[in-house]
Amino acid sequence: MTEHANTFLLVTILLLVTILLIFGMKYFSAMRQAHARVTTDTAFRELAEKATALQSDAVAALASVRTELADIKLRLASVEKILKEVE
């Protein structure tokens, strides 16, 4: 009877250890997924900030180009006026 009790105790302990390992692996997996999600969210946030900054730079550059183009148009109009007067 002692041998059966020892076997039962051993099987019960192994079953409990297996259950604990399964829950431990689930917890570890959930922890890793949460960490990966935070890392991904941080990377996307940084990417969005960079895109916003680059878009602001592009808007500033476009405004500068528009100003220069308007200046060139004025100069071209004055050159055309001078050329028409010369003819």
N, C-alpha and C positions, 0 to 999 in steps of 0.2 A: 504494500500500500504506500509506503514511503517513496518508492520509485515512481509510482503514478502521480503522487503529490508533487514530487520534484519536477517531473515532466510537465505537469499542468502549470506549475509556477513558472517554469522556464518559457513555455509557450505564451503564457499571459504576459510576462515581462517583454518578450520579443514583440508581441502584438502591440503593447503600449508604446514601446520604443519606435516601432514602425509608424504608428499614428502620430507620435510627436515629431518624427522626421518629416512626415508628409505636411503637417501644419507648419513646421519650420521652413520647409522649402516654399510653401505658398506665401508665407510672410516675406521671405527673402525675395521671391519673385515680385511681389507687390512693391516692396521697397525699391528694387531695381527699376521697375517700371515708373514709379513716381520720380525717381532721380533722373531717369532718361527724359521724362516729360518736362521736368523743370529745366533741364539742360537745353532741350529743344525749344521751349518757350523763350528762354533767355537768348538763344541764337536768333530766333525770329524777331524778337524785340530789337536786338542790335541791328539786324538787317534792315528793319523798318526805319530805325533812326538814321542809319546811313543813307537809305534811299531818300528820306525826307531832306536830309542835309544836301545831298547831291541835287535834288529837285530845286531846292532854294538857290543853290549856286547856278543851276541852269537858267532859272528865271532871271537872276541878276545879270548873267551873261547875255541873255536874250534882250533884256532892257538896254544894255550897253550897245549891243549891235543895232537895235532900233534907233537909238540916239545918233549913232555914227551914220547910219543910213539916211536919216533925216538931214543931217549935216551935209552929206554927199549930194543929196538931192538939191539942197539949196545952192551949193557951189555949182552943180551942173546947170541949174537954171540960170545962174548969173553968167556962166560961160556961154550958154546958148544965147542969152540976151546980147552979150558983147559981140558974138559972132554975127548975129543978125544985124547989129548996128554997123559992123564993118562992111557988110555986103552992100 
